[in-house]
Amino acid sequence: MSKKIINSPVIVALDNNTMDTALALADHLDPALCRLKVGKELFTRSGPEIVKALHQRGFEVFLDLKFHDIPNTTAQAVLAAADLGVWMVNVHASAGSAAMSLAKERLVAGGYDTLLIAVTVLTSMTEDVLPQIGVTDGLEPQVSRLAQLTQQSGLDGVVCSAQEAKALKALCGKDFKLVTPGIRLPEDNADDQKRICTPKQALDDGADYLVIGRSITQAPDPTAKLHKILQGI
Ligand SMILES: O=c1ccn([C@@H]2O[C@H](COP(=O)(O)O)[C@@H](O)[C@H]2O)c(=O)[nH]1
């Protein structure tokens, strides 16, 4: 299928789904209005077939498997994702520069145009839990440090909370992509997300892409909720 231009910043997270329910949901969405994210649960249940089926329906796919391993394993997993033709794939920045650089080098050497980004600090985490993982100088310094490491390693952007978008755009520049989960409308439940933001505020502060799961997928009418979000931005 030929590639189309998609102007929408919305990436719908197809979580808590089997292959059948994910495709039923996708069939109510328009590939011109959103991209789709396949994460750990759906991919573990369905395997590469789910990515192929979404591609056949015209969607660009963000494969959110957050690889975190030694450099060779990380890089080869990223190449395997790129071989599926996904639009975007990610690793954990805390895997370090050697893993991130090698993954990017192998993507470039292979002629892939798959975007490679890295997770900074999960949006479910707050500053007070960071000492559990040895981070004692605060959340914003940790996000900034990992974003700079990601940029120095040659990647295309990071996953961060929209609450850090303004600071990261100033630090890393406009071309460094900010992919922001934790997006909620005022009437939504936060669920397990801690660093949340509305779609409009996220974009105003510099987010490039909005990852939105339950706000859309758990809505009584997911298509209507996506349209409401798009109208609001
Ligand atoms: O820091 C992160 C990294 C990834 N995610 C993923 O985004 C979606 C968010 O889903 P919601 O239902 O909108 O909360 C989910 O797939 C996470 O695995 C994240 O939330 N935070």
The ligand as a Tripos MOL2 file, in Angstrom:
@<TRIPOS>MOLECULE
LIG
   21    22     1     0     0
SMALL
NO_CHARGES

@<TRIPOS>ATOM
      1 O1          6.1130    6.5740   29.5430 O.2       1 LIG1
      2 C1          5.2780    5.8970   28.9280 C.ar      1 LIG1
      3 C2          5.6040    5.0890   27.8600 C.ar      1 LIG1
      4 C3          4.6340    4.3960   27.2110 C.ar      1 LIG1
      5 N1          3.3540    4.4700   27.5990 N.ar      1 LIG1
      6 C4          2.3430    3.7000   26.8330 C.3       1 LIG1
      7 O2          1.3640    4.6020   26.2910 O.3       1 LIG1
      8 C5          0.0650    4.0770   26.4110 C.3       1 LIG1
      9 C6         -0.7830    4.9940   27.2280 C.3       1 LIG1
     10 O3         -2.0690    4.4420   27.3880 O.3       1 LIG1
     11 P1         -3.2400    5.2060   28.1620 P.3       1 LIG1
     12 O4         -4.3480    4.2060   28.1720 O.co2     1 LIG1
     13 O5         -3.5500    6.4300   27.3490 O.co2     1 LIG1
     14 O6         -2.7550    5.5340   29.5240 O.co2     1 LIG1
     15 C7          0.2130    2.6700   26.9990 C.3       1 LIG1
     16 O7          0.2230    1.7560   25.9190 O.3       1 LIG1
     17 C8          1.5780    2.6790   27.6560 C.3       1 LIG1
     18 O8          2.2040    1.4150   27.5860 O.3       1 LIG1
     19 C9          3.0060    5.2470   28.6510 C.ar      1 LIG1
     20 O9          1.8430    5.3370   29.0560 O.2       1 LIG1
     21 N2          3.9870    5.9670   29.2810 N.ar      1 LIG1
@<TRIPOS>BOND
     1     1     2 2
     2     2     3 ar
     3     2    21 ar
     4     3     4 ar
     5     4     5 ar
     6     5     6 1
     7     5    19 ar
     8     6     7 1
     9     6    17 1
    10     7     8 1
    11     8     9 1
    12     8    15 1
    13     9    10 1
    14    10    11 1
    15    11    12 2
    16    11    13 1
    17    11    14 1
    18    15    16 1
    19    15    17 1
    20    17    18 1
    21    19    20 2
    22    19    21 ar
@<TRIPOS>SUBSTRUCTURE
     1 LIG1         1 GROUP 0 **** ****
